[in-house]
Amino acid sequence: METVLSGLATGFGVALDPFNLFLVLVGCVAGTLIGALPGLGPINGVAILLPIAYSLGFSPESALILLAGIYYGAEYGGRISSILLNVPGDAGAVMTTLDGNPMARAGNAGKALSLSAIASFVGGTFAVILLSLFAPVLSAFAVTFSPADYVALMVFAFASLASLVGKSTVKTLLGALIGLMLATIGIDANTGIPRYTFGIPDILAGIDFLIVVVGLFGMAELLTLVEQQVSGRLKSLPVDKSFVNWADLAKTKWTIVRCSVIGFFIGILPGTGASVASAVAYGTEKRISDNDGTFGTGDVRGLAAPEAANNAAAGGAMVPMLTLGIPGSGTTAILLGALLMFNIQPGPMMFSQRPEVAWGLIASMYIGNVALLVINLPLVGIFARMLTIPQQYLTPMIAILAFIGIYTIVGNPFDLMMITGLGVFGWFLRKLDFSLAPVILGFVLGALFENNLRRALSISGGDWWILVGNYKSVLLYVLAILVVALPIYLGRRARRMEGDAV
């Protein structure tokens, strides 16, 4: 404990330097704005601003503090477009749309934004505290996860989808299957054989996540608005001055605590990230708390769960990067690259050899979380006022954001046609009452599932028994079976008891 306290003292001495404090605030504001733009997300924000931080001649600790501020600022910002426009800012914000957007449509945009800010603050702060106290121990556990264990974790995540969203379990699983199919498009990394490319060279490298999320959510939402406008069913959304109250906080307090724990521990597993954490947290909380079937219709617990989890996962992803030099997510992979650019080798020795960098970053995360809460809460009313924009003007605004955002990042006109095609497909799925969240999660988890399955079978020489070769895998498979079977059993038992009572 003395080591931790002395390290934090060193870190706060670095983070509270006026220039570094200024960089924390700049990173938080810039990250919030970047996260609010559909499709950009933290990974692109950090990637875009990394060359700037390096070329300006910042010290390593100052550059990392700025980039980290952008990272968790973007995690905060992703909720804005998710709640107001039903367009997730990044993969971790997909689950936020399920209850956040219905709240906004019901006139509670201010309440949704302020609650998500508080849940994000608690999740992020919880993660930084655990990062400070237990980083080396947790890293040692995280690296014991083999490819076979990751396969089991993905199976558990897919099982969680079974009753995650939507009214129909079959449609939910079909949506996840569609996402898995989209994830297989491109050249097979092992054999070099093109899969489902139909001779189109632009998709040989696969379909980028940004294309899928902006197409299925952003463009599908745009087409839905156009359809409502043409048919005369377009209604202005009610906006009031609602703000989260003590009753909402009391209702969500244990949700936030549980999902912060889930998000952090999933975040420390290399390669998982906020998308997996928010999906598992939402599914877990729905099973624990959704006794009235209100999740997906604007339940405050359904909003708090993914918001706490994805910010806790962002902090958890820092654990393997700082202590082992293994990136826990795509964004921390870029942060790892930033450290290497400054000739700093992440790992256990960094805390003793370069404490000003390691502990300065951790201390800046404490400050950044407070700064984000202070910055975002007063702006809730301004963000909510976006919904007062007439929707005939909001429609082209979504289109402009989608097309400019995609073209700026990928620079390929074919991808503009791709998001349009996926938008039509997403609109068609919505007409059939499919939830689009399982499609996105199937796409994100599908690549992780396939890559780890191939690695596991390569290690074992094709022996499938490796998938159940240790206690972690078996435990996750048992949990997956329980997640699917237990609700079915309890539902039948409840119906039987009702029949006996009659």
QUIQUIKA-V198443 format. One line per field, one symbol per residue. burial: b if it has 16 or more other ideal C-beta (glycine too) atoms within 10 Angstrom, else e. A space follows every 50 residues. Layout:
burial=???
//
This chain:
burial=eeeeeebbebbbebbebeebeebbbbbbbbbbbbbbbbbbbbbbbbbebb eebeeeebbbbbbbbbbbbbbbbbbbbbbbbbbbbbbbbbbbbbbbbbbb bbbbbbebbbbbbbbbbbbbbbbbbbbbbbbbeebeebbeebeebbbbbb bbbbbbbbbbbbbbbbeeeebbbbbbebbbebbebbeeeeeeebeebeee eebeebbbbbbbbbbbbbbbbbbbbbeeeeeeebeebebeebbbeeebee bbeebbebbbbbbbbbbbbbbbbbbbbbbbbbbbbbbebeeeebbbebbb bbbbbbbbbbbbbbbbbbbbbbbbbbbbbbbbbbbbebbeeeebebbeeb beebbebbbbbbbbbbbbbebbbebbbeebbebbebbeeebeebbeebbe bbbebbeebbeeeebbebbbebbebbbebbeeebbbbbbbbbbbbbbbbb bbbeebbeeeeeeeebbebeebbeebbebbeebbeeeeeeeeeeeeeeee ee
//
